[in-house]
Amino acid sequence: MAATALSKRKEAKSQKPPPRKKQRNEPPPRKKLRNELPPRKKLRNELPPRKKQKTVSFPAKNPIKDDLISDSDDIDEMVEEHGQLHEDQQHQGSDSGSEMSSDGDDPLADDFLLGSDDGEKGSDLDSDSDESDIEVKARADEEEKVREEEDALEELKLNIKEEPDEFRLLTGEIGTSFRRFHMVMISSYITKELEEEANRPPDLQSLQRRIKEIVRVLSNFKSLRQEGATRKDYVEQLTMDLGSYYGYNEFLIGALVEMFPVNELMELIEAFEKPRPICLRTNTLKARRRDLAGVLLNRGVNLDPLSKWSKVGLVVYDSQVPIGATPEYMAGYYMLQSASSFLPVMALAPQEKERIVDMAAAPGGKTTYISAIMKNSGIVYANEMKESRLKSLTANLQRMGVTNTIVCNYDGRELPKALGQNTVDRVLLDAPCSGTGVISKDESVKTSKTLEDIHKCAHLQKELLLAAIDMVDANSKSGGYIVYSTCSIMIPENEAVIDYALRKRDVKLVPCGLDFGRPGFVRFRENRFHPTLEKTRRFYPHVQNMDGFFVAKLKKMSNSKLTPTAPEPSATVEQGSEPIDSVDINSDEGEFQRRSSKESITAESTKITITVSKESYMKKSKESGKLQNGFPEKGKHVPKFTAKYWKERKQQRLSREEIAKAREEKRQTLREDKKKVEGKKRAAKESGGNVK
């Protein structure tokens, strides 16, 4: 039995290995299964080739793919070895475990082995397909990332090209054809962009960037300007952008651009956007500045002295109590007043026991300051045209303890009639104006003021200034001064008004007594003013940190009014739209001025040529007793052209027939005289004598 068992084992060992080889060779090889999948090289070629990309370079072969393939081959070899070992173990186990089993007698063993091979094949197919899908997805994700990076880089380059650091303007002349095409494209783009900006809310960031760039170019125009662009192009674009960014209308921002250099203009506009500091003026009738400052500091008010140029001013930084409702304010120890309002009174320099007029007094800050300097002596006429503002004026006068002031309600142009001409020592005229210097207090000025408003204000200011000059007595021992001030920075309301007064009245400009501030304009664009306008003073918020202000001080030299000189035999009289001087309505000159003003309004032309006989006018003037030896009497003013003169002149006009008849008579007399002379000559020749 033992021998037979050993023989059977040997036969089994010698017979079983060939069937194993046959079983391994029966299923299809794995390489064939891998080749049936879509070839990876074909998939890679279908995608955009990586060699054409300039920015990012990759190796020709895919290392991920090679690793996966090498790993799959190693796994296959390991699976085959593991399968052989497993089969050997099974074979040895079957031989040792049962002698009844044999190759021919047990078909289940072969079926089991075949089934296990089929399962391994299926698992290999699934793993290979999963690995191929992962590889495809990984390659697709990688390619998509590369494409996104390239698109982002191209978009960045395009944005840099479209939005250069330097702002480019549209130019009229372009050189070569390529450049012409390029500039046309840029101009169309800029035009489209500007149209879009006009139709949508303004982009503040782009406007600010463009404003800064234009200011930079204009500050060094020769070296930074765009080729072919003029300064006018930059200034026009800057004007539009400033108006849009800061909210100014076209007229006002244009006027500011004309008045100031670019860098100073930006400082001025930025200063208008910030509030001015709160200032107090100590009422010296009731308190001293040092005592008042100590009391307010104890109440939680943080303050300092205003400046060296003021002995009564205090500037408030912050306060824990309402500064306009403290017991000290109610008692009249101080007045809330802007720093710029101190300046006209300081320039006026009132003296004790004088007669002074404040032509526009409400709400009473300047009037109470004048009374405090005069120590409640003399007389102050506080005039206010608007009746609604009289309440605040009288309330402040009573609160501040003022007792030398008379409040009146007149139109300033009528004050010479009410108070009399040449009757006061000093006049303060803080004239009503457009308010372009106090934009920080009233932002509506940015959009509400126009050129017509400026001209209306200037016309009224000229009339008020002439009335102020007429009230002042030039022979006053201590006075004879007029101070004109406005809270405007417009030239037509300031220098032009003073220049007009210098031409219409016998006055001159004197220093204001203020050692700070900028001098007034002597020339501006096509305007040329009197050279003494350098003595006027201008104040700006970006320089002195106070409201925009103008101050001028005039000294009246004589009580006579300047009038046009006697015309030559053929003179041209120009009639403009200048305001009528404030004169006595009963005088001949006043009647002539009213008549001439009506003619200037109704006449189509602004010039009238008048032929006057100088000898006849001088003869009539002498006969009427108005002139002595061709000159007016001392201390008397004689108008050159009165209404009576023009009336007589009109009555002396002859018709055409009368003029023709007079000419014919003149010719006839000339002929007769000539005949007489010729007859005398003949008689002299005949007699041999001479005729002189």
Long-range contacts (C-beta under 8 A, 24 or more apart in sequence): 5-99, 8-99, 8-102, 9-95, 12-95, 12-102, 12-103, 13-95, 15-103, 16-91, 16-103, 19-103, 19-110, 20-87, 20-91, 23-110, 23-113, 23-114, 23-117, 24-83, 24-117, 26-114, 27-117, 27-118, 27-121, 30-76, 30-121, 30-124, 33-121, 33-124, 33-125, 33-128, 34-72, 34-128, 37-128, 37-129, 37-132, 38-132, 40-65, 40-132, 40-135, 43-136, 43-139, 44-139, 47-139, 47-143, 48-143, 48-147, 50-146, 53-146, 53-150, 55-149, 55-150, 55-153, 56-146, 56-149, 56-150, 62-139, 64-135, 64-138, 65-135, 68-131, 68-135, 72-128, 72-131, 76-124, 79-120, 79-124, 83-117, 83-120, 87-113, 162-189, 166-213, 166-226, 167-209, 167-210, 167-213, 167-214, 167-217, 168-226, 169-226, 169-229, 169-233, 169-234, 169-237, 170-229, 170-233, 171-226, 171-227, 171-228, 171-229, 171-233, 172-228, 173-228, 174-228, 202-244, 202-245, 204-245, 207-241, 207-244, 207-245, 208-245, 210-237, 210-241, 211-238, 211-241, 211-242, 211-245, 211-266, 214-238, 214-241, 215-262, 215-263, 215-266, 218-262, 219-262, 219-263, 238-262, 242-269, 246-273, 246-446, 247-443, 247-446, 247-447, 248-446, 248-447, 249-446, 249-447, 249-448, 249-449, 249-450, 251-449, 251-450, 251-451, 252-436, 252-445, 252-446, 252-449, 255-490, 258-525, 259-489, 259-491, 259-524, 264-542, 267-542, 268-540, 268-541, 268-542, 270-542, 271-440, 271-540, 271-541, 271-542, 271-545, 272-439, 272-440, 272-541, 273-440, 274-440, 274-541, 275-440, 275-441, 276-338, 276-339, 276-440, 276-441, 276-541, 276-545, 276-546, 276-547, 277-315, 277-316, 277-317, 277-339, 277-545, 278-315, 278-316, 278-323, 278-336, 279-306, 279-313, 279-314, 279-315, 279-316, 279-336, 279-337, 279-338, 279-339, 280-313, 280-314, 280-315, 280-316, 280-323, 280-334, 280-335, 280-336, 280-337, 281-312, 281-313, 281-314, 281-334, 281-335, 281-337, 281-342, 281-365, 281-369, 282-312, 282-313, 282-314, 282-333, 282-334, 283-332, 283-333, 283-334, 283-335, 283-368, 283-372, 283-400, 283-401, 284-312, 284-372, 284-373, 285-332, 285-371, 285-372, 285-375, 285-376, 285-400, 285-401, 285-402, 286-331, 286-332, 286-333, 286-400, 286-401, 287-328, 287-333, 287-334, 289-314, 292-328, 292-333, 292-334, 295-328, 295-333, 296-326, 296-328, 299-326, 306-339, 307-339, 309-346, 309-514, 309-515, 309-516, 310-339, 310-342, 310-346, 312-342, 312-372, 313-339, 313-342, 315-339, 330-399, 331-399, 332-399, 332-400, 332-401, 335-365, 335-368, 335-369, 335-396, 335-400, 337-365, 337-369, 338-546, 338-547, 339-544, 339-546, 339-547, 340-437, 340-487, 340-539, 340-546, 340-547, 340-548, 340-549, 341-365, 341-366, 342-369, 343-485, 343-512, 343-514, 343-517, 343-537, 343-539, 343-549, 343-551, 344-428, 344-430, 344-483, 344-485, 344-551, 345-369, 345-370, 345-373, 345-428, 346-513, 346-514, 347-483, 347-485, 347-512, 347-513, 347-514, 347-551, 347-553, 348-426, 348-428, 348-481, 348-483, 348-553, 349-481, 349-513, 350-374, 350-378, 350-426, 351-425, 351-478, 351-479, 352-377, 352-378, 353-377, 353-378, 354-378, 354-379, 354-425, 354-426, 354-478, 354-479, 355-379, 355-381, 355-423, 355-424, 355-425, 355-426, 356-380, 356-381, 356-424, 356-425, 356-426, 356-427, 356-428, 357-381, 357-383, 357-415, 357-419, 357-424, 357-426, 357-427, 357-428, 357-468, 357-471, 358-382, 358-383, 358-428, 358-430, 359-383, 359-412, 359-415, 359-427, 359-428, 359-429, 359-430, 359-431, 359-464, 359-467, 359-468, 360-384, 360-385, 360-412, 360-429, 360-430, 360-431, 360-432, 361-393, 361-407, 362-386, 362-389, 362-390, 362-392, 362-393, 363-389, 363-392, 363-393, 363-396, 364-392, 364-393, 364-395, 364-396, 364-397, 364-400, 365-396, 366-428, 366-430, 367-393, 367-397, 367-402, 367-405, 368-396, 368-397, 368-400, 368-402, 370-428, 371-400, 371-402, 371-403, 371-404, 371-405, 372-400, 372-402, 374-404, 376-401, 376-402, 376-403, 376-404, 377-404, 378-404, 379-404, 379-405, 379-406, 380-404, 380-405, 380-406, 381-405, 381-406, 381-408, 381-419, 381-424, 382-406, 382-407, 382-408, 383-407, 383-408, 383-409, 383-410, 383-412, 383-415, 384-408, 384-409, 385-409, 385-410, 385-411, 385-412, 412-464, 412-467, 412-468, 413-463, 413-464, 413-467, 413-582, 414-467, 415-467, 415-471, 416-467, 416-470, 416-471, 416-582, 417-584, 419-471, 420-471, 421-470, 421-471, 421-559, 421-584, 422-470, 422-471, 422-472, 422-473, 422-474, 422-475, 422-559, 423-471, 423-473, 424-471, 424-472, 424-473, 424-479, 425-472, 425-473, 425-476, 425-478, 425-479, 425-480, 425-481, 426-472, 426-479, 426-480, 426-481, 426-482, 426-483, 427-468, 427-469, 427-471, 427-472, 427-481, 427-482, 427-483, 428-483, 428-485, 429-464, 429-465, 429-468, 429-482, 429-483, 429-484, 429-485, 430-485, 430-486, 431-460, 431-461, 431-464, 431-465, 431-484, 431-485, 431-486, 431-493, 431-497, 432-457, 432-460, 432-461, 433-457, 433-461, 433-486, 433-487, 433-488, 433-490, 433-493, 434-488, 434-490, 434-493, 435-487, 435-488, 436-488, 436-489, 436-490, 436-548, 437-486, 437-487, 437-488, 437-489, 437-541, 437-547, 437-548, 437-549, 437-550, 438-487, 438-547, 438-548, 439-548, 440-541, 440-547, 441-547, 454-490, 454-492, 454-493, 455-492, 457-488, 457-493, 458-492, 458-493, 458-496, 458-497, 459-577, 459-579, 460-579, 461-486, 461-493, 461-497, 462-497, 462-500, 462-501, 462-578, 462-579, 463-579, 463-580, 463-582, 465-497, 465-498, 465-500, 465-501, 466-501, 466-504, 466-505, 466-579, 466-581, 466-582, 467-582, 469-501, 469-505, 469-507, 469-554, 469-556, 470-505, 470-561, 470-582, 470-583, 472-556, 473-556, 473-559, 474-506, 474-556, 474-557, 474-558, 474-559, 475-559, 480-555, 480-556, 481-510, 481-553, 481-554, 481-555, 481-556, 482-507, 482-553, 482-554, 482-555, 482-556, 483-512, 483-551, 483-552, 483-553, 483-554, 484-551, 484-552, 484-553, 484-554, 485-549, 485-550, 485-551, 485-552, 486-549, 486-550, 487-547, 487-548, 487-549, 488-548, 488-550, 489-538, 489-540, 489-548, 489-550, 491-521, 491-524, 491-527, 493-550, 494-520, 494-536, 494-538, 494-550, 494-552, 495-520, 495-521, 495-524, 495-527, 495-529, 495-533, 495-536, 496-527, 496-529, 498-529, 498-530, 498-533, 498-536, 498-552, 498-554, 499-529, 499-530, 499-533, 500-578, 501-554, 502-530, 502-532, 503-562, 504-561, 504-562, 504-581, 505-556, 505-561, 505-562, 506-556, 506-557, 506-558, 506-560, 506-561, 506-562, 507-554, 507-555, 507-556, 507-557, 508-532, 508-554, 508-555, 508-557, 509-533, 509-535, 509-536, 509-552, 509-553, 509-554, 509-555, 510-535, 510-553, 510-554, 510-555, 511-535, 511-553, 512-536, 512-537, 512-551, 512-552, 512-553, 513-553, 514-551, 516-544, 517-544, 517-551, 518-543, 520-550, 520-552, 560-637, 561-589, 561-637, 563-589, 563-637, 563-639, 563-640, 564-640, 565-640, 566-614, 566-617, 566-640, 567-610, 567-612, 567-614, 567-640, 568-614, 569-611, 569-612, 569-613, 569-614, 570-609, 570-611, 571-609, 571-610, 571-612, 572-607, 572-608, 572-609, 572-610, 573-607, 573-608, 573-609, 573-610, 574-606, 574-607, 575-599, 575-600, 575-603, 575-606, 575-607, 575-608, 576-600, 576-606, 577-601, 587-639, 588-639, 588-642, 588-643, 588-644, 589-639, 589-642, 591-642, 591-643, 592-639, 592-641, 592-642, 592-643, 592-646, 595-643, 595-646, 617-645, 620-645
